[in-house]
Amino acid sequence: MKLVLTAALLACAPVAALAQNAPATAAAPAPAAAPAPAAKFSADTPIETLFANEGAKAVLVADGLGDIDKHPAYEQFKAMSFRAIQPFSEGKLTDEMLAKLDADLAKVK
């Protein structure tokens, strides 16, 4: 039995060695990246992204949401958007508030 396994192993060894010696093909150059579009903010933008932008943060303050980063659970929901946390807000984030937030954030350059 050992002889059969050894013979099978030796039979495969040259094939594996040849496979490693194949010439490497050159990778195709990546296409040039298009310039990044200007940031567009909305109620669907992650909260931490909004707080990272001074203009968006000013909108949050003006719309009464500027202190949400002081919430005890902020670290748990900062990657979510206001629209995503609305169902968990117990009615504190209304559809009207989100519509106003969308309109105000759309003006941020």
PyMOL CGO cylinders between C-alpha atoms (Angstrom):
from pymol import cmd
from pymol.cgo import CYLINDER

trace = [
    CYLINDER, 0.00, 0.00, 0.00, 2.86, 2.38, 0.82, 0.3, 1, 1, 1, 1, 1, 1,
    CYLINDER, 2.86, 2.38, 0.82, 4.35, 1.64, -2.58, 0.3, 1, 1, 1, 1, 1, 1,
    CYLINDER, 4.35, 1.64, -2.58, 1.12, 2.65, -4.35, 0.3, 1, 1, 1, 1, 1, 1,
    CYLINDER, 1.12, 2.65, -4.35, 0.87, 5.92, -2.40, 0.3, 1, 1, 1, 1, 1, 1,
    CYLINDER, 0.87, 5.92, -2.40, 4.52, 6.71, -3.05, 0.3, 1, 1, 1, 1, 1, 1,
    CYLINDER, 4.52, 6.71, -3.05, 4.14, 6.00, -6.77, 0.3, 1, 1, 1, 1, 1, 1,
    CYLINDER, 4.14, 6.00, -6.77, 1.05, 8.22, -6.97, 0.3, 1, 1, 1, 1, 1, 1,
    CYLINDER, 1.05, 8.22, -6.97, 2.86, 11.01, -5.13, 0.3, 1, 1, 1, 1, 1, 1,
    CYLINDER, 2.86, 11.01, -5.13, 5.89, 10.79, -7.41, 0.3, 1, 1, 1, 1, 1, 1,
    CYLINDER, 5.89, 10.79, -7.41, 3.68, 10.75, -10.49, 0.3, 1, 1, 1, 1, 1, 1,
    CYLINDER, 3.68, 10.75, -10.49, 2.05, 14.04, -9.45, 0.3, 1, 1, 1, 1, 1, 1,
    CYLINDER, 2.05, 14.04, -9.45, 5.27, 15.77, -8.35, 0.3, 1, 1, 1, 1, 1, 1,
    CYLINDER, 5.27, 15.77, -8.35, 6.57, 16.70, -11.85, 0.3, 1, 1, 1, 1, 1, 1,
    CYLINDER, 6.57, 16.70, -11.85, 3.19, 18.14, -12.84, 0.3, 1, 1, 1, 1, 1, 1,
    CYLINDER, 3.19, 18.14, -12.84, 3.10, 20.35, -9.75, 0.3, 1, 1, 1, 1, 1, 1,
    CYLINDER, 3.10, 20.35, -9.75, 6.66, 21.48, -10.38, 0.3, 1, 1, 1, 1, 1, 1,
    CYLINDER, 6.66, 21.48, -10.38, 5.88, 22.40, -13.98, 0.3, 1, 1, 1, 1, 1, 1,
    CYLINDER, 5.88, 22.40, -13.98, 2.80, 24.33, -12.96, 0.3, 1, 1, 1, 1, 1, 1,
    CYLINDER, 2.80, 24.33, -12.96, 4.93, 26.57, -10.78, 0.3, 1, 1, 1, 1, 1, 1,
    CYLINDER, 4.93, 26.57, -10.78, 7.32, 27.42, -13.59, 0.3, 1, 1, 1, 1, 1, 1,
    CYLINDER, 7.32, 27.42, -13.59, 4.70, 28.86, -15.92, 0.3, 1, 1, 1, 1, 1, 1,
    CYLINDER, 4.70, 28.86, -15.92, 5.48, 32.44, -16.95, 0.3, 1, 1, 1, 1, 1, 1,
    CYLINDER, 5.48, 32.44, -16.95, 3.51, 35.06, -15.09, 0.3, 1, 1, 1, 1, 1, 1,
    CYLINDER, 3.51, 35.06, -15.09, 1.12, 37.06, -17.21, 0.3, 1, 1, 1, 1, 1, 1,
    CYLINDER, 1.12, 37.06, -17.21, 1.18, 40.80, -16.82, 0.3, 1, 1, 1, 1, 1, 1,
    CYLINDER, 1.18, 40.80, -16.82, -1.87, 42.22, -15.14, 0.3, 1, 1, 1, 1, 1, 1,
    CYLINDER, -1.87, 42.22, -15.14, -3.92, 44.60, -17.22, 0.3, 1, 1, 1, 1, 1, 1,
    CYLINDER, -3.92, 44.60, -17.22, -3.52, 48.19, -16.05, 0.3, 1, 1, 1, 1, 1, 1,
    CYLINDER, -3.52, 48.19, -16.05, -6.42, 49.46, -14.02, 0.3, 1, 1, 1, 1, 1, 1,
    CYLINDER, -6.42, 49.46, -14.02, -8.58, 52.07, -15.73, 0.3, 1, 1, 1, 1, 1, 1,
    CYLINDER, -8.58, 52.07, -15.73, -8.08, 55.61, -14.52, 0.3, 1, 1, 1, 1, 1, 1,
    CYLINDER, -8.08, 55.61, -14.52, -10.32, 56.43, -11.62, 0.3, 1, 1, 1, 1, 1, 1,
    CYLINDER, -10.32, 56.43, -11.62, -13.04, 58.95, -12.31, 0.3, 1, 1, 1, 1, 1, 1,
    CYLINDER, -13.04, 58.95, -12.31, -12.98, 62.00, -10.05, 0.3, 1, 1, 1, 1, 1, 1,
    CYLINDER, -12.98, 62.00, -10.05, -15.09, 61.52, -6.97, 0.3, 1, 1, 1, 1, 1, 1,
    CYLINDER, -15.09, 61.52, -6.97, -18.45, 63.25, -7.19, 0.3, 1, 1, 1, 1, 1, 1,
    CYLINDER, -18.45, 63.25, -7.19, -19.23, 65.95, -4.67, 0.3, 1, 1, 1, 1, 1, 1,
    CYLINDER, -19.23, 65.95, -4.67, -20.59, 64.57, -1.45, 0.3, 1, 1, 1, 1, 1, 1,
    CYLINDER, -20.59, 64.57, -1.45, -24.35, 64.37, -1.40, 0.3, 1, 1, 1, 1, 1, 1,
    CYLINDER, -24.35, 64.37, -1.40, -25.88, 64.12, 2.03, 0.3, 1, 1, 1, 1, 1, 1,
    CYLINDER, -25.88, 64.12, 2.03, -29.33, 62.88, 2.99, 0.3, 1, 1, 1, 1, 1, 1,
    CYLINDER, -29.33, 62.88, 2.99, -31.18, 61.15, 5.80, 0.3, 1, 1, 1, 1, 1, 1,
    CYLINDER, -31.18, 61.15, 5.80, -29.73, 57.93, 4.35, 0.3, 1, 1, 1, 1, 1, 1,
    CYLINDER, -29.73, 57.93, 4.35, -26.12, 59.01, 4.96, 0.3, 1, 1, 1, 1, 1, 1,
    CYLINDER, -26.12, 59.01, 4.96, -24.43, 57.37, 7.97, 0.3, 1, 1, 1, 1, 1, 1,
    CYLINDER, -24.43, 57.37, 7.97, -24.63, 59.62, 11.01, 0.3, 1, 1, 1, 1, 1, 1,
    CYLINDER, -24.63, 59.62, 11.01, -20.88, 59.57, 11.64, 0.3, 1, 1, 1, 1, 1, 1,
    CYLINDER, -20.88, 59.57, 11.64, -20.32, 60.79, 8.05, 0.3, 1, 1, 1, 1, 1, 1,
    CYLINDER, -20.32, 60.79, 8.05, -22.69, 63.70, 8.67, 0.3, 1, 1, 1, 1, 1, 1,
    CYLINDER, -22.69, 63.70, 8.67, -20.87, 64.68, 11.86, 0.3, 1, 1, 1, 1, 1, 1,
    CYLINDER, -20.87, 64.68, 11.86, -17.52, 64.51, 10.04, 0.3, 1, 1, 1, 1, 1, 1,
    CYLINDER, -17.52, 64.51, 10.04, -18.61, 67.27, 7.62, 0.3, 1, 1, 1, 1, 1, 1,
    CYLINDER, -18.61, 67.27, 7.62, -18.89, 70.77, 9.09, 0.3, 1, 1, 1, 1, 1, 1,
    CYLINDER, -18.89, 70.77, 9.09, -21.70, 71.83, 6.75, 0.3, 1, 1, 1, 1, 1, 1,
    CYLINDER, -21.70, 71.83, 6.75, -23.76, 68.72, 7.44, 0.3, 1, 1, 1, 1, 1, 1,
    CYLINDER, -23.76, 68.72, 7.44, -23.11, 69.03, 11.16, 0.3, 1, 1, 1, 1, 1, 1,
    CYLINDER, -23.11, 69.03, 11.16, -24.40, 72.62, 11.07, 0.3, 1, 1, 1, 1, 1, 1,
    CYLINDER, -24.40, 72.62, 11.07, -27.61, 71.34, 9.43, 0.3, 1, 1, 1, 1, 1, 1,
    CYLINDER, -27.61, 71.34, 9.43, -28.00, 68.72, 12.19, 0.3, 1, 1, 1, 1, 1, 1,
    CYLINDER, -28.00, 68.72, 12.19, -27.60, 71.40, 14.84, 0.3, 1, 1, 1, 1, 1, 1,
    CYLINDER, -27.60, 71.40, 14.84, -30.09, 73.69, 13.09, 0.3, 1, 1, 1, 1, 1, 1,
    CYLINDER, -30.09, 73.69, 13.09, -32.59, 70.84, 12.73, 0.3, 1, 1, 1, 1, 1, 1,
    CYLINDER, -32.59, 70.84, 12.73, -32.32, 69.93, 16.42, 0.3, 1, 1, 1, 1, 1, 1,
    CYLINDER, -32.32, 69.93, 16.42, -30.27, 66.76, 15.93, 0.3, 1, 1, 1, 1, 1, 1,
    CYLINDER, -30.27, 66.76, 15.93, -26.85, 68.18, 16.75, 0.3, 1, 1, 1, 1, 1, 1,
    CYLINDER, -26.85, 68.18, 16.75, -26.60, 66.55, 20.16, 0.3, 1, 1, 1, 1, 1, 1,
    CYLINDER, -26.60, 66.55, 20.16, -27.26, 62.98, 19.04, 0.3, 1, 1, 1, 1, 1, 1,
    CYLINDER, -27.26, 62.98, 19.04, -23.51, 62.29, 19.18, 0.3, 1, 1, 1, 1, 1, 1,
    CYLINDER, -23.51, 62.29, 19.18, -23.81, 62.67, 22.97, 0.3, 1, 1, 1, 1, 1, 1,
    CYLINDER, -23.81, 62.67, 22.97, -26.31, 59.77, 23.17, 0.3, 1, 1, 1, 1, 1, 1,
    CYLINDER, -26.31, 59.77, 23.17, -25.04, 56.90, 25.36, 0.3, 1, 1, 1, 1, 1, 1,
    CYLINDER, -25.04, 56.90, 25.36, -25.53, 54.41, 22.52, 0.3, 1, 1, 1, 1, 1, 1,
    CYLINDER, -25.53, 54.41, 22.52, -23.98, 56.62, 19.81, 0.3, 1, 1, 1, 1, 1, 1,
    CYLINDER, -23.98, 56.62, 19.81, -21.10, 54.18, 19.19, 0.3, 1, 1, 1, 1, 1, 1,
    CYLINDER, -21.10, 54.18, 19.19, -23.66, 51.45, 18.46, 0.3, 1, 1, 1, 1, 1, 1,
    CYLINDER, -23.66, 51.45, 18.46, -25.71, 53.36, 15.88, 0.3, 1, 1, 1, 1, 1, 1,
    CYLINDER, -25.71, 53.36, 15.88, -23.29, 55.91, 14.39, 0.3, 1, 1, 1, 1, 1, 1,
    CYLINDER, -23.29, 55.91, 14.39, -22.81, 53.79, 11.25, 0.3, 1, 1, 1, 1, 1, 1,
    CYLINDER, -22.81, 53.79, 11.25, -26.57, 53.84, 10.65, 0.3, 1, 1, 1, 1, 1, 1,
    CYLINDER, -26.57, 53.84, 10.65, -28.51, 56.62, 8.96, 0.3, 1, 1, 1, 1, 1, 1,
    CYLINDER, -28.51, 56.62, 8.96, -31.29, 58.67, 10.52, 0.3, 1, 1, 1, 1, 1, 1,
    CYLINDER, -31.29, 58.67, 10.52, -33.74, 56.88, 8.25, 0.3, 1, 1, 1, 1, 1, 1,
    CYLINDER, -33.74, 56.88, 8.25, -32.44, 53.51, 9.52, 0.3, 1, 1, 1, 1, 1, 1,
    CYLINDER, -32.44, 53.51, 9.52, -32.80, 54.46, 13.18, 0.3, 1, 1, 1, 1, 1, 1,
    CYLINDER, -32.80, 54.46, 13.18, -36.25, 56.03, 12.76, 0.3, 1, 1, 1, 1, 1, 1,
    CYLINDER, -36.25, 56.03, 12.76, -38.12, 52.80, 13.64, 0.3, 1, 1, 1, 1, 1, 1,
    CYLINDER, -38.12, 52.80, 13.64, -36.17, 52.62, 16.92, 0.3, 1, 1, 1, 1, 1, 1,
    CYLINDER, -36.17, 52.62, 16.92, -36.73, 56.28, 17.85, 0.3, 1, 1, 1, 1, 1, 1,
    CYLINDER, -36.73, 56.28, 17.85, -40.11, 55.71, 19.50, 0.3, 1, 1, 1, 1, 1, 1,
    CYLINDER, -40.11, 55.71, 19.50, -41.66, 58.45, 17.36, 0.3, 1, 1, 1, 1, 1, 1,
    CYLINDER, -41.66, 58.45, 17.36, -38.99, 61.06, 18.05, 0.3, 1, 1, 1, 1, 1, 1,
    CYLINDER, -38.99, 61.06, 18.05, -37.84, 61.01, 14.40, 0.3, 1, 1, 1, 1, 1, 1,
    CYLINDER, -37.84, 61.01, 14.40, -40.91, 61.73, 12.31, 0.3, 1, 1, 1, 1, 1, 1,
    CYLINDER, -40.91, 61.73, 12.31, -41.30, 61.51, 8.54, 0.3, 1, 1, 1, 1, 1, 1,
    CYLINDER, -41.30, 61.51, 8.54, -41.58, 65.30, 8.48, 0.3, 1, 1, 1, 1, 1, 1,
    CYLINDER, -41.58, 65.30, 8.48, -38.26, 65.67, 10.32, 0.3, 1, 1, 1, 1, 1, 1,
    CYLINDER, -38.26, 65.67, 10.32, -36.55, 63.33, 7.86, 0.3, 1, 1, 1, 1, 1, 1,
    CYLINDER, -36.55, 63.33, 7.86, -38.03, 65.22, 4.89, 0.3, 1, 1, 1, 1, 1, 1,
    CYLINDER, -38.03, 65.22, 4.89, -36.73, 68.52, 6.31, 0.3, 1, 1, 1, 1, 1, 1,
    CYLINDER, -36.73, 68.52, 6.31, -33.36, 66.92, 7.01, 0.3, 1, 1, 1, 1, 1, 1,
    CYLINDER, -33.36, 66.92, 7.01, -33.19, 65.63, 3.42, 0.3, 1, 1, 1, 1, 1, 1,
    CYLINDER, -33.19, 65.63, 3.42, -34.02, 69.08, 2.03, 0.3, 1, 1, 1, 1, 1, 1,
    CYLINDER, -34.02, 69.08, 2.03, -31.52, 70.87, 4.27, 0.3, 1, 1, 1, 1, 1, 1,
    CYLINDER, -31.52, 70.87, 4.27, -28.70, 68.36, 3.68, 0.3, 1, 1, 1, 1, 1, 1,
    CYLINDER, -28.70, 68.36, 3.68, -29.21, 68.55, -0.09, 0.3, 1, 1, 1, 1, 1, 1,
    CYLINDER, -29.21, 68.55, -0.09, -28.09, 72.20, 0.11, 0.3, 1, 1, 1, 1, 1, 1,
    CYLINDER, -28.09, 72.20, 0.11, -24.74, 71.30, 1.72, 0.3, 1, 1, 1, 1, 1, 1,
    CYLINDER, -24.74, 71.30, 1.72, -21.84, 71.61, -0.69, 0.3, 1, 1, 1, 1, 1, 1,
]
cmd.load_cgo(trace, "trace")
